[in-house]
Amino acid sequence: MRENIADFDVASIAATRARYPLAFEAPLLVRLRIRATWLAFFVLTAYCFWTFNLSPVRLWQGSGTLVDIASRMFPPTVGDAFNDYLWALFQTIAMAFLGTIIAAVLAVPLGLMCARNIMPVRIAQFLFRRTSDTLRGIDQVIWALIFVRAVGLGPLAGILAIIISDTGTLAKLFSEAIENADKKQAEGIRACGGNAVQTIRHGIIPQVLPVMLSNVLYIFESNTRSATILGIVGAGGIGFYLADRIRTMLWEEASFIMIMILIAVYVIDWISKLVRRRLIGGARETAGVVH
């Protein structure tokens, strides 16, 4: 009996394979394309290792210098500039906060214009999307260097760099969230006689607001770290002191500054988590009531 069942199963599988061959094996062209992709991936990876000389020997040769630098960082020393460090750290956090808030405000209309379900004119939507890509396609450090030349050294250059770069980044994230919003809620608003603004305000924004808030909070956390790099190129903040201490090989003070940055990032991450929990939870409740 078992042999008959086994024969039946084998025969059924063979018949099914003959009838639906693509369910058991991909076509030859698809298999060749997958293998060619993997081959290109490995070739590109090997080429990068070879071009940049990423060899264990080179890493081992540099490990001695790295250990020496790490040993000089301890114990961390504040020196006589603690107040200057503290003020510069506050500048860095303020740069990240102000730049993120202004970028978020500017990104809302730009994100709406980038969304396919909001902007019906495809040419205009394409131009708004390319504008967003251009803003975020240039790194913040490049923008900071440009604004340092334009407005001079200081936090203003860093704030402007954050605004320009993050406006494009948040606009892209906002537009993707808007495009993924449920259409039924917006259709219900239109069916009740709502105009375009009312449809966006009551049919789309309540759905995407939690995602938008989450993105803004994450960008703020990220900007707190990246604003340190902006200070290194002259855009103000704690990065200026960190670059100066590394340049003069005052590793103990550089270590203290890095510890201050780590503590600030941890505190901001903790506060952002609480704010995200509170605001996003309230936004979801509001969206549920509207729905």
NORUR-V871585 format. One record per pair of residues at least 24 apart in sequence whose ideal C-beta (glycine too) atoms are under 10 Angstrom apart, sorted by the first residue. I is the first residue (numbers start at 1). J is the second residue. Records with the same first field share a line. If there is no record, write none. Layout:
# NORUR-V871585
I->J  J
This chain:
# NORUR-V871585
68->251
69->246  249  251  254  255
70->251  255
71->251
72->249  250  251  252  254  255
73->251  252  253  254  255  256  258  259
74->251  252  255
75->252  255  256
76->251  252  253  254  255  256  257  258  259  260
77->250  251  252  253  254  255  256
78->252  253  256  257  259  260
79->245  250  252  253  256
81->241  245  253  256  257
82->256  260
84->238  240  241
85->238  241  242  245  253  256  257  260  261
86->238  260
87->237  238
88->155  228  231  236  237  238  239  240  241  242  257  260
89->224  228  231  237  238  241  257  260  261  263  264
90->237  238  264
91->154  155  158  227  231  235  236  237  238  239  240
92->155  158  223  224  225  226  227  228  230  231  235  236  237  238  239  240  260  261  264
93->220  223  224  227  237  238  264  265  267  268
94->155  158  159  227  236  237
95->154  155  156  157  158  159  160  161  162  223  224  226  227  228  230  231  235  236  237  239
96->158  159  162  166  219  220  221  222  223  224  225  226  227  228  230  237  264  268
97->159  162  220  223  224  227  268
98->155  158  159  162  163  223
99->140  155  158  159  160  161  162  163  164  165  166  167  219  220  223  226  227  230
100->159  162  163  166  170  216  217  218  219  220  221  222  223  224  227
101->163  166  216  220
102->159  160  162  163  166  167
103->135  159  162  163  164  165  166  167  168  169  170  171  216  219  220  223
104->163  166  167  170  171  174  212  213  215  216  217  219  220
105->163  167  170  216
106->135  163  164  166  167  168  170  171
107->132  135  163  166  167  168  169  170  171  172  173  174  175  212  215  216  219
108->167  170  171  174  178  205  212
109->171  174
110->135  167  168  170  171  172  174  175
111->167  170  171  172  173  174  175  176  177  178  179  208  212  215
112->171  174  175  178  200  204  205
113->171  175
114->168  171  172  174  175  176  178  179
115->171  174  175  176  177  178  179  180  181  200  204  208
116->175  178  179
117->175  178  179  180  181  183  186  200  204
118->175  178  179  181  186  196  199  200  204
119->175
120->196
125->175
128->171  175
129->168  171  172  175
131->167  168  171
132->167  168  169  170  171  172  173  174  175
133->168  171  172
134->164  168
135->163  164  165  166  167  168  169  170  171  172
136->164  165  166  167  168  169  170  171  172  173
137->165  168  169
138->164  165  168
139->165  226  229
140->164  165  166  169  223  226  227  229  230  233  235
141->165  226  229  230  232  233  235
142->233
143->230  235
144->226  227  229  230  231  232  233  234  235  236  239
145->230  233  234  235
147->230  234  235
148->230  233  234  235  236
149->234
151->235
152->234
153->233  234  235  236  240
154->231  234  235  236  237  240
155->227  230  231  235  236  237
156->235  236
157->230  233  234  235  236
158->223  226  227  228  229  230  231  233  234  235  236  237  239
159->227  230  235  236
160->235
161->226  227  230  233  235
162->219  220  223  226  227  230  235
165->219  223  226
166->215  216  219  220  222  223  226
169->215  219  222
170->212  215  216  219
172->215
173->208  211  212  214  215  216  218  219
174->208  211  212  215  216
175->208
176->208  211  215
177->204  207  208  209  210  211  212  214  215
178->204  205  207  208  211  212
179->204  208
180->207  208  211
181->205  206  207  208  211
182->207  291
184->291
185->287  290  291
188->291
189->290
201->290
202->290  291
203->290  291
205->283  286  287  290
206->283  284  286  287  288  289  290  291
207->283  284  287  290  291
208->283  287
209->279  280  282  283  284  286  287
210->276  279  280  281  282  283  284  286  287
211->280  283
212->280  283
213->275  276  279  280  282  283
214->272  276  279  280  283
216->272  276  279
217->268  269  271  272  273  275  276  279  280
218->269  272  276
220->268  269  271  272  275
221->265  268  269  271  272  273
222->265
223->268
224->261  264  265  267  268  269  272
225->261  262  264  265  268
227->261
228->257  258  261  264  265
238->264
